């Protein structure tokens, strides 16, 4: 989708976590990171590693991958600060 909408050939991908260090985060996040690293080697995606919440607003990566609950919380927080309501 990022390739089509924004014409980015190799969009950078980050995984939302509580820190950028490899030892931080829940086990599910660590497993997801391992899978994304594997995909990065095998199918040439541009996985950059962990990103923190503040990295979303500064555009550290083009795409942020997260679980549903955390992603929904992050999205609602962004909407809180950007809406006119």
PANUMAR-760741 format. One record per residue: chain; x, y, z of N, C-alpha, C, O in turn; residue number from 1; residue in three letters. Coordinates in steps of 0.05 Angstrom, whole numbers, plus 32768, in hexadecimal, padded with zeros to 4 digits. Layout:
N
 mol  n_x  n_y  n_z ca_x ca_y ca_z  c_x  c_y  c_z  o_x  o_y  o_z seq type
   A    X    Y    Z    X    Y    Z    X    Y    Z    X    Y    Z NUM  Ala
...
END
This chain:
85
 mol  n_x  n_y  n_z ca_x ca_y ca_z  c_x  c_y  c_z  o_x  o_y  o_z seq type
   A 8010 7FE8 8000 8000 8000 8000 8011 8019 8000 800C 802C 7FF1   1  Unk
   A 8026 801A 8010 8038 8031 8012 8046 8035 7FF7 804A 804C 7FEE   2  Unk
   A 804C 801F 7FE9 8059 8021 7FCF 8046 802F 7FBB 804E 803F 7FAB   3  Unk
   A 802C 8028 7FBC 8019 8032 7FA9 8012 804F 7FAF 8012 8060 7F9E   4  Unk
   A 800C 8055 7FC9 8002 8070 7FD0 8019 8085 7FCF 8014 809B 7FC6   5  Unk
   A 8030 807E 7FD9 8045 8092 7FDC 805D 808D 7FCA 8071 809B 7FCC   6  Unk
   A 805B 8079 7FB9 8070 8072 7FA6 808B 806E 7FB4 80A0 8078 7FAA   7  Unk
   A 808B 805F 7FCA 80A4 8058 7FD8 80AA 803B 7FD1 809A 8029 7FD6   8  Unk
   A 80C0 8036 7FC4 80C7 801B 7FBA 80CD 8007 7FD1 80C5 7FF0 7FCF   9  Unk
   A 80D9 8010 7FE6 80E0 7FFE 7FFC 80DA 800C 8016 80EC 8016 8024  10  Unk
   A 80C0 800D 801E 80B8 801C 8036 80C6 8010 804F 80C7 7FF7 8052  11  Unk
   A 80CF 8021 8061 80DB 8017 8079 80C5 800E 808D 80B0 801B 808E  12  Unk
   A 80CB 7FF9 809B 80B7 7FED 80AD 80C3 7FEB 80C9 80D9 7FE2 80CD  13  Unk
   A 80B3 7FF4 80DD 80BB 7FF3 80F9 80A6 7FE4 8109 808E 7FE4 8102  14  Unk
   A 80AF 7FD7 811E 809D 7FC9 8130 809A 7FD9 814A 80AE 7FDD 8158  15  Unk
   A 8082 7FE1 8151 807D 7FF1 8169 8083 7FE1 8182 8079 7FCB 8186  16  Unk
   A 8093 7FED 8193 809C 7FDF 81AC 80A1 7FF4 81C2 809F 800C 81BC  17  Unk
   A 80A6 7FEB 81DA 80AA 7FFD 81F1 80C7 8008 81F1 80CD 8018 8202  18  Unk
   A 80D7 7FFF 81DF 80F3 8009 81DD 80FF 7FFE 81C4 80F4 7FEC 81B7  19  Unk
   A 8116 8008 81BC 8123 7FFF 81A3 8137 7FE9 81A9 8141 7FDC 8196  20  Unk
   A 813C 7FE3 81C2 8150 7FCE 81C8 8143 7FB2 81C4 812B 7FAE 81C9  21  Unk
   A 8153 7FA0 81BB 814A 7F85 81B5 813F 7F76 81CD 812E 7F63 81CA  22  Unk
   A 8147 7F7D 81E5 813E 7F6E 81FD 8124 7F79 8208 811B 7F6E 821C  23  Unk
   A 8119 7F8E 81FD 8101 7F9A 8208 80E8 7F8F 81F9 80EA 7F88 81E1  24  Unk
   A 80D2 7F8F 8207 80B8 7F88 81FA 80AE 7F6C 8202 80BD 7F5C 820D  25  Unk
   A 8095 7F68 81FC 8089 7F4E 8201 8094 7F39 81EE 809F 7F3F 81D9  26  Unk
   A 8091 7F20 81F6 809B 7F0A 81E6 808F 7F0A 81CA 809D 7F03 81B6  27  Unk
   A 8075 7F11 81C7 8068 7F11 81AD 8075 7F26 819B 8078 7F21 8183  28  Unk
   A 807D 7F3C 81A6 808A 7F51 8196 80A6 7F48 818D 80AD 7F4C 8176  29  Unk
   A 80B4 7F3A 819F 80CE 7F30 8198 80CC 7F1B 8181 80DD 7F1A 816F  30  Unk
   A 80B8 7F0A 8183 80B3 7EF6 816E 80AC 7F03 8153 80B5 7EFB 813E  31  Unk
   A 809B 7F18 8155 8094 7F26 813C 80AD 7F34 8130 80B0 7F34 8118  32  Unk
   A 80BE 7F3F 8141 80D7 7F4B 8137 80E8 7F36 8129 80F3 7F3B 8114  33  Unk
   A 80EA 7F1E 8135 80FA 7F09 8129 80EF 7F02 810D 80FE 7EFD 80FA  34  Unk
   A 80D4 7F00 810B 80C7 7EFA 80F2 80CC 7F10 80DD 80D2 7F0A 80C6  35  Unk
   A 80CA 7F29 80E5 80CF 7F3F 80D3 80EC 7F3F 80CA 80F2 7F46 80B3  36  Unk
   A 80FE 7F39 80DC 811B 7F37 80D4 811F 7F21 80BF 812D 7F24 80AC  37  Unk
   A 8111 7F0A 80C4 8113 7EF4 80B1 8107 7EFC 8096 8113 7EF6 8081  38  Unk
   A 80F0 7F09 8096 80E4 7F12 807D 80F6 7F26 806F 80F9 7F26 8057  39  Unk
   A 8104 7F37 807F 8116 7F4B 8074 812D 7F3D 8064 8136 7F48 8050  40  Unk
   A 8136 7F27 806F 814B 7F18 8061 8141 7F09 8049 814F 7F07 8034  41  Unk
   A 8129 7EFD 804B 811F 7EEB 8036 810F 7EF8 8020 8111 7EEF 8009  42  Unk
   A 8100 7F0C 8027 80EE 7F18 8012 80F3 7F36 800E 80E3 7F44 8002  43  Unk
   A 810A 7F3F 8019 8113 7F5A 8014 80FF 7F70 801D 80F9 7F81 800D  44  Unk
   A 80F6 7F6E 8036 80E7 7F85 8041 80FB 7F96 8050 8111 7F8D 8057  45  Unk
   A 80F4 7FAF 8055 8107 7FC2 8061 8101 7FC5 807F 80F9 7FDB 8088  46  Unk
   A 8105 7FB0 808E 80FF 7FB0 80AB 8115 7FBF 80B9 812D 7FB8 80B7  47  Unk
   A 810E 7FD4 80C9 8121 7FE4 80D7 8124 7FDD 80F4 8136 7FE8 8101  48  Unk
   A 8112 7FCC 80FF 8114 7FC5 811B 80FE 7FD3 812B 80EA 7FDB 8120  49  Unk
   A 8103 7FD4 8145 80EF 7FE0 8157 80ED 7FFE 8154 8101 800B 8150  50  Unk
   A 80D5 8008 8158 80D0 8025 815A 80C0 8029 8174 80B1 8018 817C  51  Unk
   A 80C2 8041 817F 80B3 8048 8196 809C 805B 818E 809B 8064 8177  52  Unk
   A 8089 8060 81A0 8072 8071 819A 8079 808C 818E 806C 8095 817C  53  Unk
   A 808E 8099 819A 8095 80B3 8190 80A1 80B2 8174 80A2 80C7 8166  54  Unk
   A 80AA 809B 816B 80B5 8099 8150 809F 809A 813A 80A5 80A0 8123  55  Unk
   A 8086 8094 8142 8070 8095 812F 806D 80B1 8123 806B 80B5 810B  56  Unk
   A 806C 80C5 8135 8066 80E0 812C 807D 80ED 811D 8079 8100 810E  57  Unk
   A 8095 80E3 8121 80AC 80EF 8113 80B3 80E0 80F9 80C4 80E8 80EA  58  Unk
   A 80A4 80CA 80F4 80A8 80BC 80DB 80C1 80AC 80D9 80CE 80AB 80C4  59  Unk
   A 80CA 80A0 80EF 80E2 8090 80EF 80E1 807A 80DA 80F5 8074 80CD  60  Unk
   A 80C9 806E 80D7 80C5 805A 80C2 80AC 8062 80B2 809B 8071 80BC  61  Unk
   A 80A9 8057 809A 8092 805C 808A 8079 804C 8094 8063 8056 8091  62  Unk
   A 807E 8034 809F 8069 8023 80A8 806F 801A 80C4 8086 8013 80CB  63  Unk
   A 805B 801A 80D6 805E 8010 80F1 804C 7FF8 80F5 8034 7FFA 80F0  64  Unk
   A 8057 7FE2 80FD 8049 7FC9 8101 8044 7FC6 811F 8056 7FCB 812F  65  Unk
   A 802C 7FBF 8127 8025 7FBC 8143 800E 7FA9 8147 8000 7FA2 8133  66  Unk
   A 8009 7FA1 8160 7FF2 7F91 8165 7FD9 7FA3 8165 7FDC 7FBB 8166  67  Unk
   A 7FC2 7F97 8165 7FA9 7FA6 8163 7FA4 7FB9 817A 7F9C 7FD0 8176  68  Unk
   A 7FA7 7FB0 8193 7FA2 7FC1 81AA 7FB5 7FD9 81AB 7FAC 7FEF 81AE  69  Unk
   A 7FCF 7FD3 81A8 7FE3 7FE9 81A9 7FDF 7FFC 8192 7FE2 8014 8196  70  Unk
   A 7FDA 7FF2 817A 7FD6 8003 8163 7FBE 8014 8166 7FBE 802C 815F  71  Unk
   A 7FA8 8009 8171 7F90 8019 8175 7F95 802F 8189 7F8C 8045 8186  72  Unk
   A 7FA3 8029 819F 7FAA 803D 81B3 7FBB 8053 81A7 7FB6 806A 81AC  73  Unk
   A 7FCF 804C 8197 7FE0 805F 818A 7FD1 8071 8177 7FD4 8089 8176  74  Unk
   A 7FBF 8064 8167 7FAF 8073 8154 7F9C 8087 8163 7F9A 809E 815B  75  Unk
   A 7F8F 807E 8178 7F7D 808F 8187 7F8C 80A6 8193 7F81 80BD 8194  76  Unk
   A 7FA4 80A1 819D 7FB4 80B6 81A9 7FBB 80CB 8194 7FB9 80E3 8199  77  Unk
   A 7FC3 80C2 817C 7FCA 80D5 8166 7FB1 80E5 815F 7FB3 80FD 815B  78  Unk
   A 7F9A 80D8 815D 7F82 80E7 8156 7F7A 80FB 816B 7F70 8111 8165  79  Unk
   A 7F80 80F5 8184 7F7A 8108 819A 7F89 8122 8196 7F7E 8137 819C  80  Unk
   A 7FA1 8120 818E 7FB2 8138 818B 7FB0 8146 816F 7FBA 815C 816C  81  Unk
   A 7FA2 8139 815D 7FA1 8144 8142 7F84 814C 813A 7F81 815A 8125  82  Unk
   A 7F71 8145 814A 7F55 814B 8142 7F4E 8167 814C 7F5A 8171 815F  83  Unk
   A 7F39 8173 813F 7F30 818D 8146 7F1A 818C 815C 7F11 81A1 8166  84  Unk
   A 7F12 8174 8163 7EFB 8171 8176 7F03 8178 8192 7EF2 8176 81A4  85  Unk
END
